[in-house]
Every structure is written in C-alpha cells, then in structure tokens.
Amino acid sequence: MITFKPVWSALAISLLFTNPAGAQALDLEPFEQWQKSRPRWSADQSEVAYAAVRCGALFGVIGSRFAAADEKPESRLRGQDTIARGMMLTLFGNELAKGTGMSKAFSDRRFDSLMAAYQEKVIQNRSLHNNMFHGYIQGDFIFCNDFERLVKDVAKSVSK
C-alpha cells in the first residue's frame, strides 16, 4: 500500500475536489454499456488507454471522498491508497495514449472531463441517495477494480 505524507495528501485531495481547469463534465456511458458497444475494446490500445484513464479518474474521486470525509484513520488510508491506485492507472493510460499519437494536452483535457463527470455524479448520488456508489458508479467501480487486477497481472507476466 502506498501512503502519502500529510502535505501531499492534502494537496492531492484539494486538487481532486476542485473542478480541474473549469472542465466540462461529460455524460458518461456506464462501463457495462461501453464494453457492449466495443466488444473488442481490450485489443485496441486507445480503448485500453481510455479505460485506464477513466478508472484513474474514478479512483481519484472515490479516494478523495474517503480520505477527506471520514475521521477514521483506516478510511483515510483507504482513500489515500485508492487515490494512489488512480494515479497509477492514469499514468499507465496516458503512456498508452501517447503510443497511439494522442497529445498530452488532449490526454489532460480528457482526464479533467472524466474527473469532473465522476465528481458531479458522486456529489449527486450523495445528495439524492446518501450513497456515492448508487447507479452506474457502483458498476464502474467494480469494472475498474477488475481492470486494475488485469493490468497488474499482465505487468507481472511481462516482467518475468
């Protein structure tokens, strides 16, 4: 598990809670539907890059909520760990995207829009349902956990 020093933790949380560069929130298609409309997504580098960055954004939003909103030390640590996992997936996705010729500026805008969309939906879910995992956020979070495990398994097999 990766932990942050308190100053970095506060910085990461404050960055994640703000609407990055005034990014416009996207209307996201739930990952379940996204996969169905792209049956070969896992064989397409640009689609895998998108999934990684999107999962990174979701983990960042969820992690920042756990890290900032709960007074229990284990919840803060869980939040920090989720933020770190999101950062790793985002870096991975951005590297893949770079390999397809995507510019850094476009990658940054895409990440900002994904963060804004998930942040908006989580806030709405907490307000309306008192549960940030309501609706497609829960399914997306499950997909992202599974996706992250797959990425780690592939990385381990390649590094052998």
KOLMIVO-883905 format. One record per residue (C-alpha): residue number from 1; residue in three letters; chain; x, y, z. Coordinates in steps of 0.25 Angstrom, whole numbers, plus 2048, in hexadecimal, padded with zeros to 3 digits. Example, Ala and Ser with C-alpha at 12.3 -4.5 7.8 and 13.67 -1.06 7.14 Angstrom:
<rs>
+-----+-----+----+-----+-----+-----+
|   i |  aa | ch |   u |   v |   w |
+-----+-----+----+-----+-----+-----+
|   1 | ALA |  A | 831 | 7EE | 81F |
|   2 | SER |  A | 837 | 7FC | 81D |
+-----+-----+----+-----+-----+-----+
</rs>
This chain:
<rs>
+-----+-----+----+-----+-----+-----+
|   i |  aa | ch |   u |   v |   w |
+-----+-----+----+-----+-----+-----+
|   1 | MET |  A | 800 | 800 | 800 |
|   2 | ILE |  A | 805 | 80E | 7FC |
|   3 | THR |  A | 803 | 819 | 807 |
|   4 | PHE |  A | 805 | 828 | 805 |
|   5 | LYS |  A | 80B | 832 | 80F |
|   6 | PRO |  A | 800 | 83B | 815 |
|   7 | VAL |  A | 804 | 847 | 80C |
|   8 | TRP |  A | 804 | 83F | 7FF |
|   9 | SER |  A | 7F7 | 838 | 803 |
|  10 | ALA |  A | 7F0 | 846 | 806 |
|  11 | LEU |  A | 7F5 | 84B | 7F9 |
|  12 | ALA |  A | 7F0 | 83F | 7F1 |
|  13 | ILE |  A | 7E3 | 840 | 7F8 |
|  14 | SER |  A | 7E1 | 84E | 7F5 |
|  15 | LEU |  A | 7E5 | 84D | 7E6 |
|  16 | LEU |  A | 7DB | 841 | 7E5 |
|  17 | PHE |  A | 7D0 | 849 | 7EB |
|  18 | THR |  A | 7D1 | 855 | 7E2 |
|  19 | ASN |  A | 7CB | 855 | 7D4 |
|  20 | PRO |  A | 7D8 | 854 | 7CC |
|  21 | ALA |  A | 7DA | 860 | 7C3 |
|  22 | GLY |  A | 7CC | 862 | 7C2 |
|  23 | ALA |  A | 7CA | 855 | 7BB |
|  24 | GLN |  A | 7BC | 852 | 7B6 |
|  25 | ALA |  A | 7B6 | 845 | 7BC |
|  26 | LEU |  A | 7B3 | 83A | 7B1 |
|  27 | ASP |  A | 7A7 | 832 | 7B1 |
|  28 | LEU |  A | 7AE | 824 | 7B3 |
|  29 | GLU |  A | 7A9 | 817 | 7AD |
|  30 | PRO |  A | 7A9 | 80D | 7B9 |
|  31 | PHE |  A | 7B5 | 803 | 7B6 |
|  32 | GLU |  A | 7AB | 7F8 | 7B5 |
|  33 | GLN |  A | 7A5 | 7FE | 7A9 |
|  34 | TRP |  A | 7B2 | 804 | 7A4 |
|  35 | GLN |  A | 7B8 | 7F5 | 7A3 |
|  36 | LYS |  A | 7AC | 7F0 | 79C |
|  37 | SER |  A | 7AD | 7FB | 791 |
|  38 | ARG |  A | 7BC | 7F8 | 790 |
|  39 | PRO |  A | 7BD | 7E9 | 790 |
|  40 | ARG |  A | 7CC | 7E9 | 78C |
|  41 | TRP |  A | 7D0 | 7F5 | 795 |
|  42 | SER |  A | 7DA | 7EC | 79D |
|  43 | ALA |  A | 7E2 | 7EA | 78F |
|  44 | ASP |  A | 7E2 | 7F9 | 78C |
|  45 | GLN |  A | 7ED | 801 | 793 |
|  46 | SER |  A | 7E6 | 80E | 792 |
|  47 | GLU |  A | 7D9 | 808 | 799 |
|  48 | VAL |  A | 7E2 | 801 | 7A4 |
|  49 | ALA |  A | 7E9 | 80F | 7A6 |
|  50 | TYR |  A | 7DB | 816 | 7A7 |
|  51 | ALA |  A | 7D6 | 80B | 7B1 |
|  52 | ALA |  A | 7E3 | 80D | 7B9 |
|  53 | VAL |  A | 7E2 | 81C | 7BA |
|  54 | ARG |  A | 7D3 | 81B | 7BD |
|  55 | CYS |  A | 7D5 | 811 | 7C8 |
|  56 | GLY |  A | 7E0 | 81A | 7CD |
|  57 | ALA |  A | 7D7 | 826 | 7CE |
|  58 | LEU |  A | 7CC | 81D | 7D5 |
|  59 | PHE |  A | 7D6 | 818 | 7DF |
|  60 | GLY |  A | 7DB | 827 | 7E1 |
|  61 | VAL |  A | 7CD | 82C | 7E4 |
|  62 | ILE |  A | 7C9 | 820 | 7ED |
|  63 | GLY |  A | 7D6 | 820 | 7F4 |
|  64 | SER |  A | 7D5 | 82F | 7F7 |
|  65 | ARG |  A | 7C8 | 82D | 7FD |
|  66 | PHE |  A | 7CD | 822 | 807 |
|  67 | ALA |  A | 7D9 | 82A | 80A |
|  68 | ALA |  A | 7D3 | 837 | 80D |
|  69 | ALA |  A | 7C5 | 834 | 812 |
|  70 | ASP |  A | 7C7 | 829 | 81D |
|  71 | GLU |  A | 7CE | 82B | 82A |
|  72 | LYS |  A | 7D2 | 81D | 82C |
|  73 | PRO |  A | 7E1 | 81B | 829 |
|  74 | GLU |  A | 7DE | 80E | 821 |
|  75 | SER |  A | 7D5 | 815 | 818 |
|  76 | ARG |  A | 7DF | 820 | 815 |
|  77 | LEU |  A | 7E9 | 816 | 812 |
|  78 | ARG |  A | 7E0 | 80E | 809 |
|  79 | GLY |  A | 7DD | 81B | 802 |
|  80 | GLN |  A | 7EC | 81E | 800 |
|  81 | ASP |  A | 7EE | 811 | 7FB |
|  82 | THR |  A | 7E3 | 812 | 7F1 |
|  83 | ILE |  A | 7E8 | 820 | 7EC |
|  84 | ALA |  A | 7F6 | 819 | 7EA |
|  85 | ARG |  A | 7F0 | 80E | 7E2 |
|  86 | GLY |  A | 7E8 | 818 | 7DA |
|  87 | MET |  A | 7F5 | 820 | 7D7 |
|  88 | MET |  A | 7FC | 813 | 7D2 |
|  89 | LEU |  A | 7F1 | 80F | 7C9 |
|  90 | THR |  A | 7F0 | 81D | 7C4 |
|  91 | LEU |  A | 800 | 81D | 7C1 |
|  92 | PHE |  A | 7FE | 80F | 7BA |
|  93 | GLY |  A | 7F3 | 814 | 7B2 |
|  94 | ASN |  A | 7FA | 821 | 7AE |
|  95 | GLU |  A | 806 | 819 | 7A9 |
|  96 | LEU |  A | 7FD | 810 | 7A1 |
|  97 | ALA |  A | 7F6 | 81C | 79B |
|  98 | LYS |  A | 804 | 823 | 798 |
|  99 | GLY |  A | 807 | 816 | 790 |
| 100 | THR |  A | 7FB | 818 | 787 |
| 101 | GLY |  A | 7FF | 826 | 784 |
| 102 | MET |  A | 7F6 | 82D | 78E |
| 103 | SER |  A | 7FB | 83B | 792 |
| 104 | LYS |  A | 7FE | 83D | 7A1 |
| 105 | ALA |  A | 7F4 | 849 | 7A0 |
| 106 | PHE |  A | 7E9 | 840 | 79B |
| 107 | SER |  A | 7EC | 836 | 7A6 |
| 108 | ASP |  A | 7EC | 841 | 7B1 |
| 109 | ARG |  A | 7DE | 846 | 7AC |
| 110 | ARG |  A | 7D8 | 838 | 7AB |
| 111 | PHE |  A | 7DD | 835 | 7B9 |
| 112 | ASP |  A | 7D7 | 842 | 7BE |
| 113 | SER |  A | 7CA | 840 | 7B8 |
| 114 | LEU |  A | 7C9 | 832 | 7BD |
| 115 | MET |  A | 7CD | 837 | 7CB |
| 116 | ALA |  A | 7C2 | 842 | 7CA |
| 117 | ALA |  A | 7B8 | 838 | 7C5 |
| 118 | TYR |  A | 7BA | 82E | 7D1 |
| 119 | GLN |  A | 7BB | 839 | 7DB |
| 120 | GLU |  A | 7AE | 83E | 7D6 |
| 121 | LYS |  A | 7A7 | 831 | 7D7 |
| 122 | VAL |  A | 7AD | 82D | 7E4 |
| 123 | ILE |  A | 7A8 | 83A | 7EA |
| 124 | GLN |  A | 79A | 838 | 7E4 |
| 125 | ASN |  A | 79A | 82A | 7EA |
| 126 | ARG |  A | 79E | 82E | 7F8 |
| 127 | SER |  A | 793 | 839 | 7F7 |
| 128 | LEU |  A | 788 | 831 | 7F2 |
| 129 | HIS |  A | 78B | 823 | 7F7 |
| 130 | ASN |  A | 795 | 825 | 802 |
| 131 | ASN |  A | 79E | 81B | 7FB |
| 132 | MET |  A | 7A9 | 81F | 7F1 |
| 133 | PHE |  A | 7A8 | 811 | 7EC |
| 134 | HIS |  A | 79A | 812 | 7E6 |
| 135 | GLY |  A | 797 | 80F | 7D8 |
| 136 | TYR |  A | 7A2 | 80D | 7CE |
| 137 | ILE |  A | 7AD | 812 | 7D7 |
| 138 | GLN |  A | 7AC | 804 | 7DE |
| 139 | GLY |  A | 7AD | 7FC | 7D1 |
| 140 | ASP |  A | 7B8 | 805 | 7CC |
| 141 | PHE |  A | 7C0 | 804 | 7DA |
| 142 | ILE |  A | 7BF | 7F4 | 7D8 |
| 143 | PHE |  A | 7C3 | 7F5 | 7CA |
| 144 | CYS |  A | 7CF | 7FE | 7CE |
| 145 | ASN |  A | 7D4 | 7F4 | 7D9 |
| 146 | ASP |  A | 7D3 | 7E8 | 7D0 |
| 147 | PHE |  A | 7DA | 7F0 | 7C5 |
| 148 | GLU |  A | 7E5 | 7F5 | 7CF |
| 149 | ARG |  A | 7E7 | 7E6 | 7D3 |
| 150 | LEU |  A | 7E9 | 7E2 | 7C4 |
| 151 | VAL |  A | 7F3 | 7ED | 7C1 |
| 152 | LYS |  A | 7FB | 7E9 | 7CD |
| 153 | ASP |  A | 7FA | 7DA | 7C9 |
| 154 | VAL |  A | 7FF | 7DE | 7BB |
| 155 | ALA |  A | 80A | 7E7 | 7C0 |
| 156 | LYS |  A | 80F | 7DB | 7C9 |
| 157 | SER |  A | 80F | 7D1 | 7BD |
| 158 | VAL |  A | 816 | 7DB | 7B4 |
| 159 | SER |  A | 821 | 7DE | 7BF |
| 160 | LYS |  A | 825 | 7CF | 7C1 |
+-----+-----+----+-----+-----+-----+
</rs>
